[in-house]
Amino acid sequence: MRTLLSQDFALGVIGPGKSGKSTLVRELFGFDTNQDKEKRTEDLHSYRVNDDFRVVDFPHMTAVFDSVRNCFTCNHALVNAVVVVLNAEQGGNDKDGEGYVIAKVKELAKKGVHVLYCFNQCDKLALKHKPVRNQRNIDKFGLYESGKIEQMNAVNDSNSLEYWTEEHVEAKRIQWATNYQLDLEKCWMTFCDLEETDHHKSMKNYRRLRQIKLRTHSDIKTEWLREVLEQNSVSERSIGEIVHFRYEEE
């Protein structure tokens, strides 16, 4: 019925406000989603990837206005799979907001729709800033004199951030999935953007986050989405186009 209605395979991206839905759509396929940290998505946006596939960015489901909040409920028949973007900073404890979204999605999953839950923006917790320790015992001038600038940077980096380990990531995933009564296999810990503007520091942070097994948009596309498309008999040629697609303005 869904395929008949949509005439192609449609991926819906849903969630509460401020969870990073539009950013995920942008990172997945390169579309200009006009994501704004101060403004929430209030309209349905559909983006065509190829003849067989499109992605739909739904308005946040915790909006004040019924017309916005119910947009997904009224249009869910158009999607074959859903990525639910949740905010990791809620710690799996937002029963009114995220709990409402999850309850709606569980109803949809019973009808055969593929679902992936992403506890997103994990970088904000995994790379948590802490007060810099007193460095009076460090001979900074001595390090400068000997040219050991990298050592000084390492001292500053180690003092300014505290990091999650791989064990932290898995423990949080289990805890949050349990809080929301979700299938653990359908829950991923993700990050799709880094706020650090210095490219060198951003690369270091990215590598640290990947080392502790946090997932990104690339994993969603090349692993989860690929498997879902294969299960729905989408051709290998088309899957290749979808997985490698990156929108470029003409």
MILO-537490 format. One record per residue: x, y, z of N, C-alpha, C in turn; residue in three letters. Coordinates in pm, whole numbers, plus 50000, padded with zeros to 5 digits. Layout:
% residues N
XYZXYZXYZALA/...
//
This chain:
% residues 250
500834988050000500005000050000500875012650000MET/501965012550084502835024250091503535026749959ARG/504005015849897504665017449768503685022649664THR/502455017949670501425022349576501145037249593LEU/501115041849718500815055849745501965064949704LEU/503195060849732504325069749711505005067749576SER/504765056149511505355053049382506885051749387GLN/507445051849502508885049849519509155046749666ASP/510425044949698510785042249839511085055749905PHE/510425058250017510585070950086511115068750228ALA/512145076250263512715076050397512265088550471LEU/511605086650584511195097950666512175100450778GLY/512475112950804513335116850916512485125051011VAL/512305119951133511385126151227512045127451364ILE/511365134851452511865136251588511345148951652GLY/511735151351776511365163651843512215175251792PRO/511895187251837512675198951796514085198651854GLY/515015205151783516385206851830517165193751842LYS/516765183551767517475170751776518485168851664SER/518425177451561519365176351450518815169151328GLY/517495169051309516875162151196517325167951061LYS/517175181151047517525187450920519025186550893SER/519825187350998521265185650981521585171750931THR/520885161750981521115148050935520765146650787LEU/519635152350745519255151850603520325158450518VAL/520815169850562521875176750488523125168250477ARG/523535162250587524755154350586524585141350508GLU/523395135750507523145123350434523275125350283LEU/522645136150233522545137450087522975151050032PHE/523355160450119523885173250071522835183650037GLY/521575181150066520545191050036520655203050130PHE/520355214850078520365226850160519065227450240ASP/519115222450362517905221650444517675234150527THR/518575244050511518435256750584518275254650734ASN/519055244850786518945242150929519415254251008GLN/518675257651109518945269451191518755265551336ASP/519785267751417519705263851558518625271651633LYS/518255283351578517275291651647515865289951588GLU/515755281751481514455280051416514195265351391LYS/513015260751420512665246751403511925244551271ARG/512055232251218511365228751094509855228351120THR/509095236051043507645236651064506865232350940GLU/507565228350834506895223650713507535210450669ASP/506765202350598507285190050540508105193350416LEU/509315187750407510185189850292510575176350233HIS/510295174450104510625162050036511735164649935SER/512775156149938513935157849851514115145349765TYR/514155147349633514315136249540515795132749525ARG/516125119749543517495114949527517685108449390VAL/516805099149355516775093549220515345088949189ASN/515155081949079513795078149039513125068749139ASP/513935061849218513395051849311513315056449456ASP/513895068049487514085071249629514005086249656PHE/513405089349770513405103149819513455102949971ARG/513855114250027513925115650172513015127050214VAL/512275125050323511305134950369511695139750508VAL/511905152850520512225159250649510915164450707ASP/510415157750810509145161550871509335172450976PHE/508305180550999508355190351108508495183251242PRO/509035190451340509225184151470507875180551532HIS/507855168951594506595163251643506215167851782MET/506955177451837506625182451971506225197251963THR/505775201451844505385215451824504135218851906ALA/503945231651930502775236352004501515235251918VAL/501675238351790500505238551700500185224451649PHE/498915220951654498485207751609498825205251464ASP/498715215351379498965213751236500405209551208SER/501325214151291502735210451277502995196951342VAL/502505195251465502755183051541502175170751471ARG/501035172351406500355160951346500725158451200ASN/501695165951148502075164451008502525150150976CYS/503335144451063503805130751038502655120851052PHE/501825122751153500695113651175499775113151053THR/499605124550989498695125350873499355120550744CYS/500685119950739501385116550615502285104250627ASN/502165096750735503075085550758502935074550652HIS/501775073950586501575063550485502475065450363ALA/503115076950354503975079850239505395074550257LEU/505745069850377507125065550401507215050450423VAL/508345044950381508595030650396509555027650510ASN/510335037850549511315036250657511445049650729ALA/511855048950855511935061050936513215061051019VAL/513895072451018514975074851113514435084351218VAL/514425079951342513935088151453515135094551520VAL/515215107751512516365115051566516005120351704VAL/516685115051806516455118851945517655126651995LEU/517455134652096518515143152150519225136052265ASN/520495132652246521245125552349521315133252480ALA/521245146452470521335154552593520115152852683GLU/519055146752631517885143652714518135131352801GLN/519155123652768519525112152850518465101252859GLY/517615100352755516575090152757515505092452861GLY/515325104952903514385107953012513295117752973ASN/513125120252842512105129752799510835122052763ASP/510115117752864508945109252841507815116852771LYS/507685129852796506605137552735506895141052590ASP/508135145152560508485149052425508925137352340GLY/510095131852367510595120552291509725108252311GLU/509175106752431508285095352457507065095652367GLY/506535107552342505385109152252505745105052110TYR/506915109452063507385106051928507535090951914VAL/508185084952013508455070552008507165062552008ILE/506185066852085504895059752089504235059651951ALA/504295070751881503725071551746504475062351650LYS/505795062051663506615053851573506405039051599VAL/506235035251723505995021151755504725016151688LYS/503705024651680502475020851611502755018451463GLU/503605026751406503945025551264504785013051238LEU/505695010051329506554998351313505754985451307ALA/504624985051376503774973151375503194970551235LYS/503204981051151502654979751016503744976550914LYS/504954973650963506004969350873506994980050829GLY/506904991850885507845002450850509165000250922VAL/510275001250851511604999650910511935011950994HIS/512515009751112512795020851203514215019951258VAL/514885031451262516175032751329516085044451425LEU/516435042051552516455052651653517885057651671TYR/518075070551654519415076451669519435085851789CYS/520195082251891520445091651999521545100851949PHE/521145112451900522025121151823522675131951910ASN/523695138351852524465148851919525215143452040GLN/525645130952030526415124852139527755131752161CYS/528245138652058529525145652072529485155852184ASP/528305161852208528195172052312528375166252452LYS/528165153152465528355146452593529685139152598LEU/530085133452485531305125452481532565134052487ALA/532455146652446533575156152452533135167752540LEU/533005164952667532445174852758533535183652817LYS/533345196752805534325206052859534255206053012HIS/535415207453071535505208353216536465219653252LYS/536415224653375537315235453414538775231253398PRO/539605240453349541025237753330541715237153466VAL/542475226553487543195224953613544295235453625ARG/544675238353748545775247753773547055242353711ASN/547715250553629548905246153559550185252553614GLN/550175256553741551345263253797552565254253802ARG/552345241053808553485231853814554075228753677ASN/553505234453571554005232153436554955243353397ILE/556145239853356557135249653313556845253453168ASP/555865262653149555465266353015556605272752937LYS/557375281653003558475288352933559535278252892PHE/559715268052978560695257752945560275250052820GLY/558955247252812558435240452693558575249152570LEU/558325262352587558485271452475559935271952428TYR/560835272752526562265273852495562765261552419GLU/562255249852458562715237552394561945234352266SER/560955242852235560185240752113559145229852122GLY/558795225452244557845214552261556415219952268LYS/556045226852161554715233052157553615222352158ILE/553845211252086552835200652082552565195052221GLU/553625194252303553445189352439552565198852518GLN/552775211952497551965221852565550515221052520MET/550305218852389548935217452337548255205152395ASN/549035194352410548495182052466548045184052609ALA/548835191952685548475195052824547175202752828VAL/547055212852741545835220852737544635212552697ASN/544815203952593543705195552546543235186052655ASP/544175179852726543815170052827543115176552945SER/543405189552968542785196353080541415202053047ASN/541145204752919539925211652883538755202352849SER/539045189952820537995180652783538095167552861LEU/536945161752891536935148252946536135139452849GLU/536645127752821536135119752712535375107452761TYR/534335103952684533715090952702534645080152650TRP/534445068152700535115056452646534095048352568THR/534545037952501533635029152429532645022752526GLU/533105020052649532225014152751531125023952791GLU/531465036952797530465047252829529375047252723HIS/529785046752596528835047252485527845035652493VAL/528355023652514527485011952518526575012252641GLU/527105016652753526295017352876525135027252858ALA/525425038652796524375048652772523335043352674LYS/523795036652569522875031052470521905021252535ARG/522415012552619521575002852689520605009752783ILE/521125019652857520295026752955519155034252887GLN/519465041652781518445049852714517435041252641TRP/517895030452577516975021352510516025014952611ALA/516565011452726515745005552832514715015552884THR/515135028052902514225038452951513015040052860ASN/513255038952728512175040952632511575027752583TYR/512045016752640511545003352603511695000852453GLN/512915002952404513225001252262514064988852240LEU/513964983252121514824972152079516244977452067ASP/517164972052146518524977252150519194976852013LEU/518894966751933519504965451801519084976651706GLU/517994983351739517524994251653517955008051704LYS/518815008251805519255020751866520735023351837CYS/521025034851781522405038851751522745051551827TRP/524005052751860524545064951922525275072651812MET/524825084851784525315091751666525755106251692THR/526505111351596526775125651585526875128751437PHE/526365140151396526325143651254526995156851223CYS/527435163851326528075176751306528945179651427ASP/529965187951408530835192051518530865207351523LEU/530705212851643530645227251656532025233851649GLU/533085225951666534445231351663534755237151525GLU/535165249951521535445256551393536875254651346THR/537785251451437539165248751400539245234951336ASP/539645234151209539615221551136540535210951198HIS/541685215351250542605205751311541975199551435HIS/541395207851521540745202751641539505194551606LYS/538785198951503537595191651461537955177451415SER/539065176251340539505163251295539905154351412MET/540585160051510540985152351629539745147651705LYS/538775156551719537555152751789536795141951714ASN/536735143251581536065133251498536695119451519TYR/538015118851516538705106051533538455100151670ARG/538435108651773538175103851908536765097851917ARG/535815104651857534435100051862534255086951786LEU/534935085551675534855073051598535535061551672ARG/536595064651744537305054251818536445048151927GLN/535505055751980534635050552086533315045152028ILE/533315043151894532225036251824530945044451813LYS/531055057751811529885065751778529675065251627LEU/528405064951585528065063751444527835077551382ARG/527925078251248527665090651176526645088251065THR/526315098950993525385097950880525875087950777HIS/527195086850761527755077650663527385063250697SER/527425059750825527045046150867525555043650842ASP/524745053750868523305052350845523035049050699ILE/523735055950612523495054250468524085041350414LYS/525325038450449526005026950388525695013650455THR/525205014050579524885001550649523374999550663GLU/522755007750746521335005650775520465007750652TRP/520595019150584519745022150470519985012250356LEU/521235008750332521534999050226520804985850254ARG/520874981150377520224968550412518704969450395GLU/518124980650435516674982450422516274982550275VAL/517034989350192516724989950049516844976149985LEU/517844968450024518004954949972516814946150010GLU/516334947750135515194939850181513914943450107GLN/513894955350048512704959749974512894958849823ASN/513864950449783514064947049641514394958949551SER/515014969149608515524980149525516764974849452VAL/516914978149325518014972749245519364977249299SER/520394969049278521734972349324522244985049257GLU/521884986849131522294999149062521725011349131ARG/520425010749162519775022049227520315024249368SER/520555013449441521115014649576522475021649570ILE/523285018049471524575024549456524435039449433GLY/523465043349352523215057549326522795064749454GLU/521925058349532521415064449654522525066149758ILE/523285055649779524325055849881525425066049849VAL/525715067949720526785077049681526275090949640HIS/524975093149653524395105749608524845117349695PHE/525165128549629525465141249697524925152449611ARG/523965159749663523315170049584524275181449551TYR/524235185549424525035196949379524125206449304GLU/524165219149341523335229049274523805230849131GLU/522845231949040523165233748898523505248348869GLU/
//
